[in-house]
Amino acid sequence: MSLTETEQLWATVLSAFAEDTFRVTPWMTINAGYRFERFAGTLTEYGNTPRVGAAFSVGRGTVLRASYGRFYQHPQVATVSGPVLEFALQEGFDILPIPGERDRIWEIGYGVPFHEWTLDFDAFYNSTENAVDHEVLGNSALLLPLTIESGRVRAFESTLRSPKIFHRLTWHYALSIMSAQGRGAITGGLTDFAPPEHDYFYLDHDQRVTINTGFELTLPQQFWLSGMLLYGSGFLLGDGPDHLSPHTTGDVAVGDNPTKNLSLRVTIRNIADAEYLTGFANSFAGTHYENPREIEFQVRWKFKY
C-alpha cells in the first residue's frame, strides 16, 4: 500500500545554564554546573540537571578524574497522524507522546602521559529514564521512535594517541567494552502494549567490544592521507543474549589543500565492501545490514570572513 502524509510541527526549547571551575589546591580542581530546560511541543517538560566533577593531579602529568551529572534530552519534534497512524492501528500498534530522555551518569577516568604519548582509561555507568530506541512498524521499512521505561549502559574505554612521528605521522586507537540494556514498559512512541519484561533485556545496538585504530599522514605538496580500521565483536542476535559474528571494516581518505581557501577530499567507506548484519530479527529494530562501499567527494571553499 502507498502512504502519503504532510504535517507541519512546531516546538520551543528554552534553556539556561551556569558553570564554574574552582582550583581548590594546586593538585585538585572542581567543576560544577547547573542547567535548566523547558521543552514545549507535543508535550511540555522541564529538565533540571546539576553536575559536578573533580580532577586530581597525582604527579608527572598523571590525572585522576571523577564526575556525576544529570542530563535531559528533549524529545524529537515529531508525531504521527493520518494514514501512517491508521496503518499502525490496523497492525495492532498505537503512537504515544514521546517524553524526553533523562540520564544519570557516574564516571571515573585516569590519564597517563608517556614521552608525549597520551594514554587514557575511563569507566562509566549511565542510568536512564525514558531510554530512546526505535521500532519497526509492522512488516515495513518504517522505523519510528519509542522510549523505554528505564535503561542502563555500563562501559570501559581506553584511548591512546601518539605525538607527531617523523613530523608527519600520528596514530591512535580506541577500545570500548560496553553493555546496553533496557527494562520496563514502552513509555512513548510506537507500542504494541506487550507486557513488559521483568528483568533487563539487551538493546538492539548492544555490541560488547569495539576497537578502532587509525592514522593521519601529512604528505608533500599539501596532500594528506588517513585510514581507519574498525573491529566489532557483533551486534545483538534477535533479542539476545547471543550476538552476531564479529566484523571488521576499513575506511580511507586522501585530500589536498591547493590554496588557503580551497580543500579537496575523497573518502572511501567500507573499502573492502564487507557485508554483515548490524541487527537480526530484533523485536525493536528488525533486520539491517551494514552499508556497502561508499565513495564521497568533497570540495570546500572558505570565503573571506
N, C-alpha and C positions, 0 to 999 in steps of 0.2 A: 504494500500500500504506500501511497505518497502522502507526506505531511508537509504543510507549509504554514508557517506562523511568523507574524511580525509583532514585536512588542517593544515599547519604549519604557525604560526603567530609570528611576532616579533614586539617589541616596546621598546622604551627607555624613561626613566624618569630622568631628571636632576633637582636637587633641591639644594637650598642654603638658609640658614636662619640665622637670628641674633636675640637675645633676651637678655633683661637685666631687672633687678629689682632695683628700686630706693626707698630707705627709706627716704621719704621727711620729715616727722616728726615722733616722737615716736608713733603716732596714725594713720598715713597714709602711705601706701605703694603702689607704682605704678609699674605695669609690662607692658612692651611694646615690640613688636617684629615685624618682617617683614620676609616674606617668598616668594621666587621666585621659580617657577617650569616651566619646559619645557617638554611637552609630545609630542612624535613623534611616531605615529602608523598608524592607518587607516586615521588619520588626524594629523595636528600639531597645538598645542595650548600652550599658555603661561598663567601662573597664577601669579598675583601679589597681595599678601594678607597681608595687615597690620592688627594689632590687639593691643588693649590697654585695660588694666583693672586696677581697683583700689580697695583696701581693707581698711576699716576704723574700727579701734578698738573703740568701744563705751563703754568699761568698763566691768569688771568682765568676761573677756574672750569672750564677745559677739562681733561678727564681721559682719559688713555690707559690701557687695561687689557689684561691678557693672563692666560690661565689654562690649566691642563691638569688633567684629572680622569679617574678611572676610576669607573664606576658599574655596580652589579649590580642587575638587576630580577628578583626571584624569579619562577618560573613560575606560571601560573594554577593555581588549585586545582580542576582539572577532569580528568576522564578519561572514557573511553567504554567501555562493555561492553554485553552483552545484545543486543537486536535491532539497535541502531544499529551496533555493531561487526560483527555478522553481515552487515548490509546493505553496509557498507564493504568487507568481504572479498569479497562477491559482485560488487562493482563493480571489483575489482582494486586496492583500497586496503588499507592497514593503518594502525594507530594506534600510534605510537611514544611513549615517555615524553617530555614536553616539558622541556627544560633551561631555565635562566634566561638572560636576555639580558645580555651583558657589553659595555659601551660604553667607548670611549676618546675623549675629546673635547678638541680643541685649539680655543681661541677667542681672538680679539683684537677689541677694540672701542675706539670713540672717541666721547666725549660732549662736545657743544659747547653751552653756554648762550648765548642771544642775546636780550637785553631780556625776560627771564622766559620765553622760548620755550626748549624743550629738544629739541635735535636729536641723534640718536644713530645711529652706524653700527656694524655688528657683522658679523663673518665667523667661521664655524666649520666644522670638519671632524670628523665623527663616524665612527669606525671601529668596527664592531660584530661580535661573535661571537654566533652563535645569534640572528640578527635575526628578530623576531617578525612574522608575517604571518598570513594565513588562506587556506583553500582551500574550494572548493565541493565537497560530497560528491555525485559523480555529477551527474545532471540533477535536482537538488532545490534547495530553499531553505535547506538546512543549510550553515552556514558554520562550519568547525572550524579551530582554531588550528594553526599549524605554525611551525617555526623553520628558518631558512636558515643554512647554514654560516657565511657572512660577509656583511656589508653595509657600505655607506658612504653618508653624507649630506653633501653639500657645499652651503653656503648663504651668501648675503649678505643682510643685513637692514638696514632703516633705519626709524626711527620719529621722529615729530615730535609734540609736544604743546604746545598753546597755554596761556597763562595765562587767567584769567577775563577775558573780553571784555565790557565794559559791566557787569561784576559779575554776569553771568547766563550767558554762553555760553562753552563750551570746545570746541575742535576738535582732532582728532588724525588721523594716518594711519600706516599700517604697510605696508612693502613687503618682500616676500620673493622672492628668486631662488634656487631650490633644485633639486637633483637627488638622487633617492633610488634606489640600485641595490643589487642582491644578487648573490652569486656562490657557486657550490658546491652541494652536495647538501642534501637535506632532513635535518635532524638530529633532528627531533622533531615530534610531531603527525601530521596526516593526510598520507600519502605514497603515491604510486603507484610508487615506486622507479625513476622515469625517470632516465636518465643525466644527470648534472649538466652545466650549461653550462660551457664552458672559459673564458668571459670574463664580465664583468659584464653583467647584464640589468636592465632597469628594473622597479621595483616598481609595483604597481597604483595606489598613491596618489601617484605622481610627477606633479607639476604644476610647471612651470618658474617661472611668475610668478604671484604672488598679491598683490593690493593691496586693502586695506580702509581706508575713511575714514568718520568718524562725528562726531557732535556730541552734547553734552548741554546742554540749555537749562532754566534754572530759571524757572518762571512764578509769577505771583502766587497767593496762597491755597494755598501749599504744593504746587502742581502742578509737574510737570516733564515734559519731552519729550526723547526721544533717538532718533537714527536712525543706521543703519549701511548703507553701500554696499560690496558685496564684488565684486571682479573676479578671475576666474581664467582663465589662458591655455589651460586644457583639460587634463583628466586623460589618462592613458595610453590609447592605442588598441590593443586587443589586448595583445600582448607588446612593442609598440613597434618601432622608436624613434619612430614617428609618434604624435601626440597628437590628442585630440578638439578640437572647436571651442571658442573662448573662450565664457565665460558671465558674466553679471552678475546679482546678486540684491540685494534690499534688505530690511531689517528696520526696524521702527519700534516704539517703546514709549512709553506715557504712564502716569503714575502720580500718586498723591496721598498725602499723609500727614495725614489729617484730625485725628489726635491723635498724641501722642508714642509711643503703643503700637500704633497701627493704621496699616498701609500697604496701599494698593491699587495694582494694576498690571495693565495689559493689554498684551500683546505680540503683534505680527503678524510672523511669519517668512515669508520669501519672499513679500513683499506683492504682487508682480506675478504670482505663480503661475507663475514661469518653469519650464519643463520642459527638462532637459538631462541627458545621460549623465554619471555620475561614474566609470564604468568600462564597457568594452565588450569582451566575449569574451576577457577576460584569463585566462591559464591558471590563476591562483590565485583571483581574486576573482569571475570570471564577469561578468555584466552588471547594472548598477544605475543607477537614476535618482535625481535629487535629490528630496527630499520635496516634495510640493505645499504650497500655502499652509497655514500652521498658525496658529491663534488661541489664545492662552493667557491665562487669567485667574488672578490670584494675589491671595489675601488673607492677610496676615501679621499676627499679633498677638504682641506682645512681652510675655511675662509678667514679673512682678517677680522680679528675681534679684540 
